[in-house]
Amino acid sequence: MPLSTALVATDRPARYLKQLVSHLGHKATTQLSGSGRGTVHLDAGTCVLTADSEGLCLIATAMDIEGLNRVQDAVARHLVRFATQEALSVDWTEPVAGEDLAGLGPVVDDYLLAHCTPPDDALQELADTTREATGGASRMQVSADEGALLTMLTRLVNARFAVEVGTFTGYSSVCIARGLAADGRLLTCDISDEWTSIGRPSWERAGVADRIELKLGPALDTLRALPAEPAIDIAFIDADKANYPAYYEEIVQRLRPGGLVALDNVFLGGRVFDPAYQEEHHLAMRRLNEVIVGDERVESVMLPVRDGLTLARKR
Ligand SMILES: C[S@@+](CC[C@H](N)C(=O)[O-])C[C@H]1O[C@@H](n2cnc3c(N)ncnc32)[C@H](O)[C@@H]1O
């Protein structure tokens, strides 16, 4: 459970932030950004510091509790020592695991669902059928609010050619297909004949079956086999997480200028925040999140939509 935060009440958060980053810079790797954010990478773990109107916000992370305690202790000791004109109090929260931070909670989730365009009968039926046929796996389906967002994004970019990686039973496919221009087409990729077959009758009922081309097989092969034209107007990545970096790369190369790629589950249920999670897909997602923010080809925004949604627009 190696994550803990502290809010240090002070009128001089930026001063302490700079002082700590500069002081620890002699024995640790540190970064200071112009936006009032500093990072200190100690051997034991990392502390991110941000200055805002409430004070100095600290986020300590480490691979284990012992490392976390060492980071907390080093940061708190230095801050208290620097504060010669006031008594600073650094009260760390109880350590939590990344997955405890996932989601906005049932109250906000319910309010969000109640205040966006609701699913019509065909989409609701698809959600119900999926739950009955797949049980717990139905959690993989995008929520109604995220589906409404996909329809809106598709419309906003005037998409004629859309690509989806990860069909499942096709809830997100229907949402994307509905936002396409009249002569638009969605190529959706999955490896499961069983799951995609469950959804097909609902695609008909939703009136978009003729716009959806399902390609069964590893999505990476499908993407790599795409011709240069037409360029992709919008893409949605929602499949096996370890392959996200490869999907992103294949798609960005084929996006038209102004085209959009949306990546779902970039929080990995909160595990992306927690360095204790070190499996291949955790590392791949953390790396990709860093790659996108530094990718000159796109402008990007990461949104707390459900399990985290990154939008990257090709320049
Ligand atoms: C999270 S679900 C997609 C949910 C879907 N977007 C929806 O809203 O209903 C992930 C899907 O990715 C598919 N998948 C996993 N590995 C894949 C691969 N290598 N290539 C293509 N699809 C894959 C799975 O079969 C599964 O249906």
PDBQT file of the ligand as one rigid body, heavy atoms in Angstrom, charges set to zero:
ROOT
HETATM    1  C1  LIG A 401     -12.339  -3.843 -22.507  1.00  0.00    +0.000 C 
HETATM    2  S1  LIG A 401     -12.922  -4.911 -23.745  1.00  0.00    +0.000 S 
HETATM    3  C2  LIG A 401     -13.586  -3.786 -24.926  1.00  0.00    +0.000 C 
HETATM    4  C3  LIG A 401     -14.866  -3.167 -24.466  1.00  0.00    +0.000 C 
HETATM    5  C4  LIG A 401     -15.619  -2.428 -25.542  1.00  0.00    +0.000 C 
HETATM    6  N1  LIG A 401     -14.889  -1.269 -25.996  1.00  0.00    +0.000 N 
HETATM    7  C5  LIG A 401     -16.991  -2.035 -25.052  1.00  0.00    +0.000 C 
HETATM    8  O1  LIG A 401     -17.240  -0.879 -24.736  1.00  0.00    +0.000 OA
HETATM    9  O2  LIG A 401     -17.829  -2.925 -24.933  1.00  0.00    +0.000 OA
HETATM   10  C6  LIG A 401     -11.433  -5.480 -24.449  1.00  0.00    +0.000 C 
HETATM   11  C7  LIG A 401     -11.586  -6.351 -25.692  1.00  0.00    +0.000 C 
HETATM   12  O3  LIG A 401     -10.280  -6.466 -26.268  1.00  0.00    +0.000 OA
HETATM   13  C8  LIG A 401     -10.196  -7.720 -26.896  1.00  0.00    +0.000 C 
HETATM   14  N2  LIG A 401      -8.789  -8.062 -27.101  1.00  0.00    +0.000 N 
HETATM   15  C9  LIG A 401      -7.869  -8.505 -26.198  1.00  0.00    +0.000 A 
HETATM   16  N3  LIG A 401      -6.690  -8.709 -26.777  1.00  0.00    +0.000 NA
HETATM   17  C10 LIG A 401      -6.828  -8.360 -28.083  1.00  0.00    +0.000 A 
HETATM   18  C11 LIG A 401      -5.959  -8.331 -29.203  1.00  0.00    +0.000 A 
HETATM   19  N4  LIG A 401      -4.666  -8.716 -29.096  1.00  0.00    +0.000 N 
HETATM   20  N5  LIG A 401      -6.458  -7.928 -30.372  1.00  0.00    +0.000 NA
HETATM   21  C12 LIG A 401      -7.751  -7.556 -30.515  1.00  0.00    +0.000 A 
HETATM   22  N6  LIG A 401      -8.615  -7.551 -29.482  1.00  0.00    +0.000 NA
HETATM   23  C13 LIG A 401      -8.171  -7.947 -28.286  1.00  0.00    +0.000 A 
HETATM   24  C14 LIG A 401     -10.931  -8.655 -25.949  1.00  0.00    +0.000 C 
HETATM   25  O4  LIG A 401     -11.377  -9.806 -26.629  1.00  0.00    +0.000 OA
HETATM   26  C15 LIG A 401     -12.061  -7.760 -25.440  1.00  0.00    +0.000 C 
HETATM   27  O5  LIG A 401     -13.256  -8.003 -26.160  1.00  0.00    +0.000 OA
ENDROOT
TORSDOF 0
